[in-house]
Amino acid sequence: MTEIKTQLSTLLNKIEQFKNSVSDQDKTVKLLAVSKTWPAEKLRIAFNAGQFSFGENYLQEALIKISALSDLEIEWHFIGPIQSNKTREIAEHFDWVQSVDRWKIAQRLSKQRPAELAPLNVCLQINIDDEESKSGIAADDTLDFAAKINQLDNLQLRGLMIIPAKTDDPLQQRDSFHRARKLYQQLSILYPSVDTLSMGMSADMQEAIEQGSTMVRIGSALFGQRHTLNKT
């Protein structure tokens, strides 16, 4: 418990430090704890240390944790690829979906969102570097896709999520983040609900924040080396 609490405090201090190194110091940068493969008891420790938002990639694993931690007011984010046969359970159990990149999936999430729940917060996953191996819509299609998403009654458009190409070139990395920020700024002008640019992980958190990220997705720097659970 002490280790996770210490790591969380260190991360929050770093986020504040990186945020204060740029001119836009009034913005909020949120920490999303990427908890895939970690058991529910680890998430409970992190929650008790002050971490309230958790991101999961694997639906069946996530549903077990959501049930086990139902006594906690956790904000659950789905951040993995979405199959059509998984949309109902995602719509029923999550507060956010950050990996929306297909119209069919968006329609299903909206249709299957229970009426008693608030609209599902969504981010559009953008393939910012046009990688063939990566999910996400093309940057040039962002505004058109956002306009369609905005018409769905049970989805709330909140912003963009990106995973840039792996590179050792800081200029290339900065360019990817910068292009994502420009897209996000265009979107936020058109839609008042847009307030989230989800980019940056443990290895590139500083650069992402300096380039405008409002949410960083951190796993190993909080929980340690990846734990193994069944993935479905």
KADALIN-V617387 format. One record per residue. N is the residue number from 1. RES is the residue in one small letter. PSI is psi as a letter, one per 30 degrees, with the letter a starting at -180 (999 if undefined). BURIAL is I if it has 16 or more other C-alpha atoms within 10 Angstrom, else O. Layout:
# KADALIN-V617387
N_RES_PSI_BURIAL, N_RES_PSI_BURIAL
This chain:
# KADALIN-V617387
1_m_e_O, 2_t_e_O, 3_e_e_O, 4_i_e_I, 5_k_e_I, 6_t_e_O, 7_q_e_I, 8_l_e_I, 9_s_e_I, 10_t_e_O, 11_l_e_I, 12_l_e_O, 13_n_e_O, 14_k_e_O, 15_i_e_I, 16_e_e_O, 17_q_e_O, 18_f_e_I, 19_k_e_I, 20_n_f_O, 21_s_f_O, 22_v_l_O, 23_s_f_O, 24_d_i_O, 25_q_f_O, 26_d_f_O, 27_k_l_O, 28_t_k_O, 29_v_j_I, 30_k_k_I, 31_l_k_I, 32_l_j_I, 33_a_j_I, 34_v_j_I, 35_s_g_I, 36_k_k_I, 37_t_f_I, 38_w_k_I, 39_p_l_I, 40_a_e_I, 41_e_e_O, 42_k_e_O, 43_l_e_I, 44_r_e_I, 45_i_e_I, 46_a_e_I, 47_f_e_I, 48_n_f_O, 49_a_f_I, 50_g_g_O, 51_q_k_I, 52_f_f_I, 53_s_k_I, 54_f_k_I, 55_g_k_I, 56_e_k_I, 57_n_f_I, 58_y_j_I, 59_l_e_I, 60_q_e_I, 61_e_e_I, 62_a_e_I, 63_l_e_I, 64_i_e_O, 65_k_e_I, 66_i_e_I, 67_s_e_O, 68_a_f_O, 69_l_g_I, 70_s_f_O, 71_d_f_O, 72_l_k_O, 73_e_i_O, 74_i_k_I, 75_e_j_O, 76_w_k_I, 77_h_k_I, 78_f_k_I, 79_i_g_I, 80_g_l_I, 81_p_k_I, 82_i_k_I, 83_q_k_O, 84_s_e_O, 85_n_g_O, 86_k_f_O, 87_t_e_I, 88_r_e_I, 89_e_e_O, 90_i_e_I, 91_a_e_I, 92_e_f_O, 93_h_f_I, 94_f_l_I, 95_d_e_I, 96_w_k_I, 97_v_k_I, 98_q_g_I, 99_s_h_I, 100_v_j_I, 101_d_g_I, 102_r_k_I, 103_w_e_O, 104_k_e_O, 105_i_e_I, 106_a_e_I, 107_q_e_I, 108_r_e_I, 109_l_e_I, 110_s_e_I, 111_k_e_I, 112_q_f_I, 113_r_k_I, 114_p_k_I, 115_a_f_O, 116_e_f_O, 117_l_l_O, 118_a_l_O, 119_p_k_I, 120_l_k_I, 121_n_k_I, 122_v_k_I, 123_c_k_I, 124_l_k_I, 125_q_k_I, 126_i_k_I, 127_n_i_I, 128_i_f_I, 129_d_g_I, 130_d_h_O, 131_e_k_O, 132_e_f_O, 133_s_f_O, 134_k_k_O, 135_s_l_I, 136_g_l_I, 137_i_l_I, 138_a_k_I, 139_a_e_I, 140_d_f_O, 141_d_f_O, 142_t_e_I, 143_l_e_O, 144_d_e_O, 145_f_e_I, 146_a_e_I, 147_a_e_O, 148_k_e_O, 149_i_e_I, 150_n_f_O, 151_q_f_O, 152_l_k_I, 153_d_e_O, 154_n_g_I, 155_l_k_I, 156_q_j_I, 157_l_k_I, 158_r_f_I, 159_g_b_I, 160_l_l_I, 161_m_k_I, 162_i_l_I, 163_i_j_I, 164_p_l_I, 165_a_k_O, 166_k_k_O, 167_t_l_O, 168_d_g_O, 169_d_j_O, 170_p_f_O, 171_l_e_O, 172_q_e_O, 173_q_e_I, 174_r_e_I, 175_d_e_O, 176_s_e_I, 177_f_e_I, 178_h_e_I, 179_r_e_O, 180_a_e_I, 181_r_e_I, 182_k_e_O, 183_l_e_I, 184_y_e_I, 185_q_e_I, 186_q_e_O, 187_l_e_I, 188_s_f_I, 189_i_e_O, 190_l_e_O, 191_y_j_O, 192_p_f_O, 193_s_f_O, 194_v_j_I, 195_d_g_I, 196_t_k_I, 197_l_j_I, 198_s_j_I, 199_m_k_I, 200_g_k_I, 201_m_a_I, 202_s_e_O, 203_a_f_O, 204_d_g_O, 205_m_e_I, 206_q_e_I, 207_e_e_I, 208_a_e_I, 209_i_e_I, 210_e_f_I, 211_q_g_I, 212_g_g_I, 213_s_k_I, 214_t_f_I, 215_m_k_I, 216_v_k_I, 217_r_j_I, 218_i_k_I, 219_g_d_I, 220_s_e_I, 221_a_f_I, 222_l_e_I, 223_f_f_I, 224_g_a_O, 225_q_k_O, 226_r_k_O, 227_h_l_O, 228_t_k_O, 229_l_l_O, 230_n_k_O, 231_k_k_O, 232_t_999_O
